Amino acid sequence: MERRRGGGGDHGENYTNPFDGDDQVSSADEKEEVAVEEAFKDTKVPSWGEQITFRAMLTSLVLSIVFNFIVCKLNLTTGVIPSLNVAAGLLGFAILRFWTSLLGKAGFLKQPFTRQENTVVQTCVVASSGIAFSNSITFDQISPSSYTTSTFGSKSLVLEFQTPLMILKYKLTYPSGTATAYLINSFHTPKGAKLAKKQVSVLFKYFAGSFLWAGFQWFWTAADGCGFASFPTFGPQAFARRFYFDFSATYVGVGMICPYMVNISLLLGAILSWGILWPIIETKKGDWYSADAKPSSLHGIQGYRVFMAIATMLGDGLFHVIFMLSKTIISLIINIRKKESDQAPGFGDENSKLVKSRAS
């Protein structure tokens, strides 16, 4: 049966649905998901004692230490902490797969490596690194009054309410935990194991390059503010405003992970704040704020930086809350009206007759 739109003729016959491509992509994803599930349909789910094994706990401990250092480094430098679920699952798979393969060749393997065991490692590593990220040191330093505390409470409330609405706005089909579980399932298939091997190989290649480059930078650093980490790329005046390239592979890696819009917004924000706004506020020293205030004090220029940033986050969060509530209410109204029109008497018969007459 051909699908036609319009009054007929060539326009109707040559009509193509613009959403057919999306349907094909979604159907391909569904087929791939079914194929992965078919690979484990006859596999018995191990008991909890077989999932939480000594080798899984030991691997989790080692990876947790490594990831805690990574999170602390990112938190103190870029401030952008990407999702570590995929990396934890991939490294856990690589380590345990390598260990069990060695035991298998030696004839000492008693229990095979399962996807549930892989999930235990990934969960422990992500939980541990999350604790390292969720510290209260910064909050304690910048909340000397109840006003600051209530401001941070309002910001947290807006962000917590905003999260599920952002999932609806950007049409996120699943959270990161479900995506990681699907990825771990694919690791334990023959095709997925080959892909995971390539991914681990690329990971360690770039890890070695980044490690050697960091060692080279350290070799040429004699003290603080010296070496490649403090290279005045754009001149001494720009360097005084913190506009310089420190040749850190950390920023390069985070920039590769983040979407390009995040990188552009960070660059524009740095130019507007450190290049334009803070120099203007510094000219008001002694007028807008005390001239004796320390640079890190909230009674000085730091207060303008902190509260302007909080106001920006609150405004953005409130906009998305209002936007998503409006979209949700409009969508509910449209669905209710559509159901009422479908349930109207005689509408279904007239509609079916109209479709048959167009088809003929």
ZAMAR-517877 format. One line per field, with one value per residue (C-alpha): z, y, x. Coordinates in steps of 0.001 Angstrom, whole numbers. Each point is the difference from the previous one (the first is absolute). Layout:
Z = Z,...
Y = Y,...
X = X,...
***
This chain:
Z = 0,-1071,2326,-1586,1194,-1535,-2656,-2174,-3145,-106,3240,1907,-1671,456,3629,2394,3752,1432,3140,-1805,706,3738,-127,-1769,2580,2915,-1587,-514,3669,1053,-2156,1480,3526,-723,-1427,3185,2194,-2148,803,3734,-84,1000,2513,3643,2251,2667,3689,1900,1469,-3498,-1067,2936,-248,1493,-3396,-702,3343,-532,-3500,1343,2674,-2484,-2535,2742,1114,-3587,-707,3275,-1062,-3427,1499,2461,-2826,-2207,2888,842,-3607,-2576,2382,-2596,1117,-2882,547,997,-364,-3404,917,3243,-1774,-2800,2268,2345,-2951,-1327,3348,991,-3507,-51,3468,-698,-3349,1763,2608,-2736,-1890,3220,845,3258,-1102,2221,-874,-3384,-341,-229,-959,3503,1441,-2466,1196,3637,-851,-1964,2792,2731,-2002,-926,3599,1370,-2501,702,3674,-999,-2104,2536,2673,2132,322,-2573,1421,3530,-1205,-1904,2254,3012,235,-204,-3242,-1757,1377,-1171,-3437,-424,1247,-2614,-2709,1009,6,-3471,-1399,1542,-1426,-3317,-597,-908,-2092,-1957,-772,-1586,-1877,-1641,-434,1954,-490,2978,2900,108,2236,-2538,-2823,1911,693,-3717,-741,2516,-1616,-3369,1486,853,-3553,-2540,-2150,2994,1500,-3145,60,3705,-696,-2586,2355,2826,-2390,-1066,3630,1137,-3015,768,3720,-662,-2200,2572,2816,-1896,-916,3651,993,-2628,1351,3553,-1100,-1241,3057,2692,2235,54,-2938,-2061,-3012,-2580,2556,239,-3542,-969,-3338,-666,1742,3604,306,-1105,2272,2970,-876,-162,-3774,-936,-1125,2655,-2385,2306,-1597,2588,-1608,-3436,1121,1716,-3076,-2191,2271,357,-2862,-2086,1376,3520,-1163,-1819,3009,2305,-2331,-317,3748,658,-2410,1437,3641,269,-3051,376,3173,2766,-1269,61,3557,1139,-956,2630,2796,3073,-1287,-555,2477,2602,-1310,2868,-816,-1047,-3572,1344,2430,-714,1155,-2990,-3712,735,1308,-3373,-1768,2231,140,-3670,-877,2352,-1487,-3506,957,1760,-2988,-2454,2208,554,-3756,-744,2774,-1402,-3567,755,2119,-2847,-2543,2289,607,-3727,-855,2581,-1355,-3582,1023,1961,-2946,-2365,2181,250,-3785,-567,2383,-1701,-1550,-3704,-328,-558,-2775,-1883,317,-1331,-2954,-817,21,-2265,-2460,-229,-484,-2859
Y = 0,3312,2963,3201,3577,3002,77,-2746,-33,-258,1903,-2635,-2954,1369,925,-1272,143,2155,-2118,-3287,352,281,-3082,-1957,1034,-916,-3348,-747,778,-2246,-2862,392,-6,-3127,-1691,754,-1337,-3139,-729,-275,-1564,-3448,1341,-573,3053,-688,383,3112,-1919,-783,3631,1665,-1876,697,809,2448,1756,155,1424,2512,1129,575,1807,2056,1363,904,1607,1944,1636,746,1582,2107,1167,955,1629,2213,922,-46,-312,-2193,-3621,-2224,-3211,-2754,-2899,-1102,306,-1956,-2744,-229,-115,-2458,-2245,225,-774,-2876,-1456,48,-1562,-2759,-813,-493,-2240,-1930,-670,-1128,-2261,1739,1759,-1157,2598,1693,3763,1192,3272,260,-40,2716,2084,-365,1438,2888,842,-18,2189,2576,142,518,2714,1683,309,1691,2502,724,1773,2912,1923,2649,350,535,2662,2126,-229,2216,1231,-1409,1946,-1917,-3295,709,1030,-3280,-1842,1714,-775,-3670,-176,1535,-2319,-3110,954,923,-3389,-2076,2865,188,-3715,820,3049,-1737,-3288,-2117,-3553,-1451,1158,-653,-3069,-1809,1013,-1403,-3246,-384,728,-2625,-2521,690,-460,-3604,-932,-1133,3104,2329,-1595,801,3594,322,-1282,2752,2616,-1059,55,3582,982,-1182,1534,3447,-574,-722,3085,2236,-1430,543,3549,793,-1369,2174,3067,-824,-312,3628,1419,1426,1700,1320,2272,-1468,-2283,-1020,150,3800,855,3569,-1036,3262,2408,1136,2094,-2861,-2320,2260,-498,-3771,-171,-2463,-3589,-2281,-2960,-2284,-3167,11,2966,-1518,-3261,1697,2176,-3110,-1588,3050,1128,2898,2303,-533,919,3097,1131,-454,2047,2795,-22,312,2927,1829,-566,24,2178,2637,-202,-540,2740,2454,-1015,280,3705,434,-1215,2138,1112,-3170,-2082,497,706,-2026,-3165,-3047,-1261,-3266,1713,256,3622,769,-747,-3710,780,1438,-3058,-2525,1606,955,-3624,-1239,2466,-1200,-3650,833,1979,-2762,-2674,1991,602,-3730,-788,2495,-1121,-3688,637,2013,-2710,-2690,1893,722,-3644,-1188,2378,-1189,-3673,573,1807,-2725,-2714,1952,421,-3697,-973,2304,-1957,-672,1366,-3370,-1007,3285,-157,-3559,918,2970,-2157,-2605,2629,1502,-3422,-813
X = 0,1473,97,-1302,-278,-1697,-2659,1508,2087,3777,439,-1861,1707,3515,-541,2669,-279,2808,16,678,3748,-628,-2222,2730,2594,-2260,-869,3690,688,-2867,1325,3472,-1422,-2011,3114,1950,-2794,-231,3654,-826,-3484,1332,2540,-846,196,2653,-748,1102,2964,1241,-415,1798,3276,3421,1496,-2826,547,3773,-444,-2523,2459,2815,-2191,-1660,3384,878,-3390,69,3264,-1497,-3140,2007,2266,-2954,-1848,2978,834,-2796,-2950,-1747,-463,-1148,-1929,2412,-2451,1240,3688,-503,-1913,2546,3063,-1695,-774,3573,1679,-2268,-17,3803,222,-2538,1649,3336,-1601,-1803,3238,1646,-2942,-918,-3193,-2888,-2627,-419,-154,-3620,-1660,-1496,3513,962,-2954,1084,3418,-1510,-2452,2654,2391,-2650,-1305,3497,893,-3349,941,3257,-1921,-2774,2049,-1152,3283,-927,-3500,1332,2413,-2523,-3073,732,-3585,-3487,-568,2743,-1300,-3544,1317,1827,-3072,-2148,2554,78,-3800,-229,2680,-1582,-3406,1562,1690,-3093,-1355,3261,-405,-3366,1284,2954,-1935,2474,-1203,1846,2183,3732,-408,-2182,2335,2976,-1856,-713,3659,1165,-2355,1595,3508,-816,-979,2644,-438,-51,3114,1999,-1228,831,3514,524,-1398,2301,2971,-787,-580,3413,1760,-1333,557,3682,331,-1677,2128,3254,-1012,-799,3410,1661,-1814,1071,3620,-14,-1806,2296,-2623,-3559,-764,2827,191,-2590,-2832,429,1012,-1166,-1499,-1855,2364,624,-3177,-2224,1988,-814,-3695,542,-182,2721,447,1494,569,-2001,-1354,-2804,-1732,444,-1590,-2946,-499,-156,-2624,-2239,-2264,1266,-2700,1372,3501,-1268,-2033,2998,2185,-2568,-577,3728,305,-3020,950,3803,572,-2718,-2113,2587,2363,-2931,-974,3620,-69,-2756,2276,-539,-3411,-2023,2000,2691,3479,1493,-1967,1982,-489,-1480,-2388,-3710,162,2233,-137,-448,-3486,-986,1395,-1764,-3439,-55,780,-2735,-2491,879,-553,-3275,-1264,890,-1530,-3197,-341,208,-2502,-2534,711,-536,-3093,-1513,832,-1430,-3261,-436,681,-2556,-2637,631,-237,-3224,-1611,1149,-1553,-3246,-166,737,-2804,-2535,-2976,245,3503,1628,-2432,374,3766,177,-2252,2205,3144,-1625,-1180,3517,1579,-2377
***
